[in-house]
Amino acid sequence: MTDTTLARKAPLSDADAATKRHILLVFAGLMVTMLLASLDQTIFSTALPTIVGQLNGVDEMLWVTTAYILASTIMLPVYGKLGDLIGRKGLFIGAIAVFILGSIIGGMAQDMTMLIVGRAVQGLGGGGLMLLSQAIIADVVPARERGRYMGIMGGVFALSSVAGPLLGGWFTDGPGWRWGLWMNIPLGILAIASAALFLRLPKNTKGRPTIDFAGMGLLAIASTCLVLVTTWGGTTYDWDSLTIIALIAGAVISAVAFVMVERRAAEPIMPLHMFKDRNFNLTTGAGLIIGIAMFGALAYLPTYLQMVTGVNATQAGLLLIPLMAALLVTSIVSGQLVSRTGRYKWLPIVGTVITAVALALLSTMTPTLPVWLVCVYLAIMGLGLGMAMQILILIVQNSFPNSQVGTATASNNYFRQIGASIGSAIVGSIFVSNLKDLLAERLPSAGSAAAGSSNSFTPELVKQLPTAVRDIIIGAYNDALTPVFLYMVPLMLVATVLLVFVKEKPLATTIERDVVVSDTLTQDDVVLA
């Protein structure tokens, strides 16, 4: 047993207590910024029906969510690699500044195009906030102790999953949906001040880094083509149209070129050697599937609740509280269990099975289903997601040294976000396409004239329609969305199978760094450097 091990078992010295206080202070600041970024993935879900009605853009509804997720996805590997090369503090502050800029653009939007541009700029910063928050924790906390922190991070994400729709609904029913963007400005400025004052991290000591610009560009092209295919295919363009075929070809060609570039790059943005690690491959595949299921479901559930059950935007947000509460509890408890026992493999396996059950239950929803039962289904989904999401990131971080933890975390998150982009896009495309077909089929010409253009449907407008017409529209919304949940059940079961083959490696109890520690410095000094 080493002196370091003995020291860690001894009562905390004044220096150790100061170190823990500093870590907690840093962690609190990270939670604020992570909440800021994750809120913006969900805050417009309850406001969407009103926004698209006011800006006359139902056809572009899915882009309000997809633009943010796509932009943040593209930037994840960039932030991850640059953080490993040049340090994370400056990048972190820069990402917050970009996020604030996007909020200003979106808040000033007078049409759907400007709103979507603002959301994309937000995503360019938001991806860095979430990724760098996770990587910074790995800079200051060993893997064995990291479970409890990652669990709380999962709890923050859970909170945003409901607080976002709830805030979006409150703003929509109160001061206006634009305040969902304006609120980011003072919070973002506070986050920048907090990072500047309290965030002390290891700095780059390797000289001027080599940036993989070619890899970044090719990855962005491949990601964009892939999401556009899933967004436009079968809706805006036929699957056999020249546009879709060109996008598929663009995705394949840029992906192949990306692999070739990464094999020769001095500092590849996504090192191919990571894919030789079995746990990385398995958890990345499972994370992609979870992203499809989670974001595909959550992006349109609030719209469904408003249109089908007749609740307002605020109430639709409140109905998601069971999901948040269950995810919050299981995420924190799972993290504590991992830190205490060092065992983690069983948690995401059980979690994916529970999530599959929840998706199957959601597919059975009807306009006459009691609302409390819908809340039960959402709580079951929260239980499953809370057991899986943050544990997968911990497994990845435990598979690589600290000098590569940002890149590894970013790569894993990239594929989960690709799943989120694809999930939101596919669910949105199927939902909008089904809705148009069902309304055209079921709504007679007289009723269609009374209802007006389906592009301008809002919950308030639907409530004022004649009962016969309103029932047709409600039924169309229900039948357009619920089958999609059933399609995702086999996917979640595939994720379960993948996780069964994960190798449970011992969690690291120290932080490995590529720095030379002098005789006058302690390990805690390095952590705070």
TORBADREN-449551 format. One record per residue (C-alpha): residue in one letter; y, x, z. Coordinates in steps of 0.001 Angstrom, whole numbers, plus 500000, padded with zeros to 6 digits. Example, Ala and Ser with C-alpha at 12.3 -4.5 7.8 and 13.67 -1.06 7.14 Angstrom:
BEGIN
A495500512300507800;S498940513670507140;
//
This chain:
BEGIN
M500000500000500000;T503354501431498958;D506483501797501056;T508148499239498795;T505433496686499570;L505754497334503309;A509498496976503104;R509235493648501407;K506957492348504171;A509315493485506898;P512151491292508229;L515154491142505921;S517710493901506478;D521426493287506019;A521171494752502506;D518226492484501645;A520076489443502959;A523120490363500862;T520884490719497830;K519381487275498372;R522821485743498867;H523992487309495628;I520942486049493741;L521509482534495067;L525176482695494070;V524251483834490559;F521547481183490380;A523997478412491333;G526330479495488535;L523468479559486043;M522471476043487012;V525965474746486271;T526008476266482795;M522433475202482039;L523288471669483102;L526331471781480839;A524241472758477822;S521269470474478491;L523507467464479106;D524782467715475556;Q521278467338474160;T521078463814475608;I524584462585476451;F525082460777473140;S521735458994473114;T523125455895474868;A526482456176473104;L525009456478469586;P524894452753468737;T528582452404469596;I529632455691467961;V527945455013464640;G529250451461464674;Q532839452645465205;L532577455478462686;N530463453399460267;G527601455867460018;V524173454485460962;D522705456440458038;E523939459682459666;M522991458724463233;L520172461215463611;W522468464138462705;V524522463734465887;T521454464900467807;T519763467029465143;A522879469125464356;Y523152470261467976;I519461471059468319;L519255472844464950;A522283475051465661;S521054475975469141;T517585476711467718;I518923479131465112;M520901481020467762;L518100481357470341;P516482484523468903;V519938485997468262;Y521011485606471887;G517627486773473143;K517538489997471143;L521217490863471588;G520887490252475319;D518054492800475502;L520050495299473417;I523614495071474750;G523365493137478024;R523674489428478734;K526964488976480611;G529362489260477649;L527103487112475471;F526902484508478209;I530683484193478477;G531028484135474675;A528452481353474370;I530376479215476865;A533598479749474854;V531914478641471605;F530505475613473403;I534011474612474551;L535338474994470980;G532648472655469651;S533532470101472323;I537182470155471220;I536238469648467546;G533890466772468364;G536370465154470739;M538985465035467967;A536567463609465355;Q537815460698463264;D534669460380461155;M530960461208461359;T531327464462459421;M533774465967461899;L531679464782464846;I528553466376463381;V530435469650462749;G531624469660466365;R528091469052467596;A526814471939465449;V529424474322466894;Q528461473135470371;G524862473978469557;L525806477521468515;G527016478088472071;G524641475759473895;G521533477627472749;G522862480776474388;L523622479032477666;M520074477783478192;L518290480872476905;L520469483409478707;S520203481453481957;Q516423481782481825;A516555485462480872;I519130486357483545;I516779485000486226;A514165487459484963;D516751490238485427;V517025489606489153;V513817487886490344;P510184489143490007;A507691486866488225;R505772485981491417;E508962484676493056;R510398483279489821;G508284480121489870;R510475478400492449;Y513627479227490479;M512096478137487179;G510983474933488874;I514553474170489897;M515663474953486341;G513183472368485162;G514686470006487704;V518144470618486255;F516780469808482814;A515254466661484271;L518564465715485811;S520317466159482479;S517669464066480718;V518920461055482644;A522397462115483706;G523228462690480030;P522379459171478841;L523862457741482050;L527147459592481628;G527163458751477939;G526719455092478766;W529403455161481469;F531888456858479159;T531068454414476353;D531552451356478556;G534591452871480314;P537117455447479133;G535411456022475778;W532577458122474354;R534913461038473525;W535077461887477222;G531485463030476917;L532994465949475003;W536324466373476816;M534577466861480173;N533028470098478881;I536411471839478706;P537220472130482455;L533548472645483346;G533222475361480711;I536339477165481958;L534933477035485499;A531620478463484233;I533422481348482480;A535336482176485662;S532132482067487718;A530280484375485308;A533171486826485137;L533451487077488919;F529874486954490184;L527497487929487377;R526440491583487706;L523568492589485447;P521928495767484084;K523964497211481206;N522881498759477937;T522183502472478397;K520592503149474998;G523760503732473008;R524839501748469964;P522156499145469127;T520732498439465680;I521248494778464766;D518692492992462593;F521171491031460457;A518664490452457654;G516140488968460066;M518780486726461630;G519880485377458251;L516371484729456956;L515333483003460178;A518396480749459996;I517615479822456374;A513961479060457146;S514877476965460194;T517514474975458320;C515252474272455340;L512436473129457618;V514614470686459555;L516259469340456367;V512819468645454893;T511787466605457930;T515188464891458075;W515620463927454419;G512003463627453279;G511017460022452609;T514459458643453523;T517446460196451783;Y515174461757449139;D511634461019447977;W509014463524449096;D508387464529445478;S512095464869444651;L513509468162443413;T515641468519446557;I512708468265448984;I510505470527446864;A513306473111446706;L513764472963450498;I510031473437451102;A510030476385448726;G513114477795450461;A511434477510453881;V508251479241452689;I510018482016450763;S512485482794453553;A509684482742456155;V507609485217454135;A510662487415453553;F511429487241457285;V507978488569458178;M508335491419455678;V511770492353457050;E510575492223460665;R507728494625459910;R510243497300458909;A513229496525461148;A514151499103463803;E515001496340466311;P513441493138464926;I514946489905466184;M511424488540466673;P509012491496467038;L505696490727465395;H503757492580468107;M504443489639470443;F502092487535468332;K499239489867469290;D499447488499472843;R497088485546473263;N499063483852476013;F502273484053473986;N500626482393470978;L498956479643472992;T501988478747475113;T504308478922472101;G502110476502470160;A501919474166473139;G505677474418473669;L506348473458470054;I504203470346470453;I505879469410473749;G509255469773472026;I508194467356469291;A506951464782471784;M509748465026474343;F512787465115472091;G511269462724469603;A510807460181472379;L514001460715474378;A516382460834471419;Y515901457170470553;L514613455488473729;P518142454614474954;T518966453028471587;Y515722451064471803;L516494449888475335;Q519974448673474373;M518925446861471233;V515622445391472439;T516219444634476130;G519917443798475756;V521147446177478456;N524456447983478028;A524821451739477557;T525168452491481280;Q522137450391482186;A520079452105479480;G520867455426481148;L519886454052484555;L516537452915483169;L515694456563482463;I516031457517486139;P512263457127486817;L511564459763484161;M514151462103485663;A512981461595489235;A509336462247488374;L510178465312486259;L512485466654488970;V509886466351491714;T506927467739489778;S508961470599488299;I510168471809491710;V506802471264493417;S504991473058490568;G507317476042490881;Q506768476236494635;L502992476057494190;V503043478902491658;S505166481130493921;R502935480482496943;T499506480709495284;G500059482767492144;R497926480215490258;Y499501478413487334;K497084477725484461;W495965474274485598;L499478472837485822;P500436472639482116;I496910471509481186;V497116468505483491;G500735467954482479;T500000467623478762;V497175465155479424;I499479462978481543;T502178463139478858;A499678461986476224;V498776458994478396;A502467458128478791;L503061458254475023;A500104455937474455;L501554453488476973;L505025453626475364;S503474452707472017;T502420449339473493;M505973448201474312;T507106444783473071;P510424442883473326;T508885440721476079;L507510443613478173;P509027443626481704;V511615446363482098;W510014447632485321;L506831448386483397;V508794450427480850;C510177452414483816;V506633453062485056;Y505649454441481637;L508689456734481667;A507855457964485183;I504346458902484034;M505863460878481167;G508172462668483611;L505221463655485794;G503510465312482849;L506535467121481461;G507525468464484883;M504151470131485296;A504268471910481951;M507688472902480630;Q508966475710482877;I505493477055483645;L505014477898479961;I508182480031480018;L506982481802483165;I503660482636481472;V505507484184478515;Q507861486220480711;N504918487533482722;S503300488840479532;F506064491318478604;P508152494035480333;N511695493245481459;S513195495150478515;Q511680492544476186;V511918489449478379;G514988488048476608;T513410488370473179;A510090486913474365;T511761483996476157;A513959483335473120;S511015483389470722;N509059480940472864;N512083478673473237;Y512779478957469513;F509468477382468607;R509866474705471264;Q513314473924469866;I511892473897466337;G509537471272467707;A512534469431469165;S514350469588465824;I511298468421463931;G510524465762466538;S514040464327466534;A514232464509462753;I510813462986462082;V511175460232464675;G514702459537463457;S513657459472459821;I510673457198460429;F512694454976462766;V515637454534460365;S513350454091457353;N511156451540459140;L514216449718460461;K515763449371457020;D512493448137455500;L511820445667458320;L515356444258458279;A515257443898454491;E511880442183454736;R512525439892457698;L516236439106457528;P516945436290455080;S520019436509452891;A521887433920454968;G521099435758458189;S522019439055456592;A525412437681455656;A525960436419459207;A524891439734460750;G526939441903458421;S525974445418457317;S523097447003459269;N525147450224459169;S527586448665461636;F525149447111464119;T526133447640467757;P524497446123470863;E527572443932471413;L527488442626467849;V523781441802468019;K524278439817471238;Q526810437578469507;L524554436689466590;P522635433403466333;T519387433462468309;A517146433387465231;V518916436325463608;R519111438271466880;D515369437902467495;I514619439250464028;I516807442315464598;I515318442959468061;G511799442678466692;A512646445062463865;Y513973447678466283;N510825447387468420;D508373447549465534;A510273450413463899;L510002452756466899;T506926452036469019;P504264453150466485;V505826456621466431;F504831457202470068;L501183456629469217;Y501381459197466409;M502300461866468976;V499297461309471284;P496843463460469248;L499483466211469115;M499692466352472897;L495916466576473145;V496005469549470768;A498460471194473200;T495982470567476025;V493204472313474110;L495436475312473392;L496344475709477063;V492696475696478143;F492359479134476497;V495326480707478347;K494304483773480382;E495653483557483943;K497147487020484492;P498406488066487957;L502143487429488338;A504266490589488671;T505782491175492116;T508394493742491008;I510954494013488210;E510221496786485697;R513326498355484156;D513883501014481515;V516399502851483679;V516215505973485793;V516739505273489484;S518327508204491344;D517385509250494858;T520546507648496215;L519864504206494733;T517454501591496032;Q515643499063493854;D517994496350495132;D520951498437493924;V519414498384490457;V518963494621490622;L522654494216491417;A523889496908489002;
//
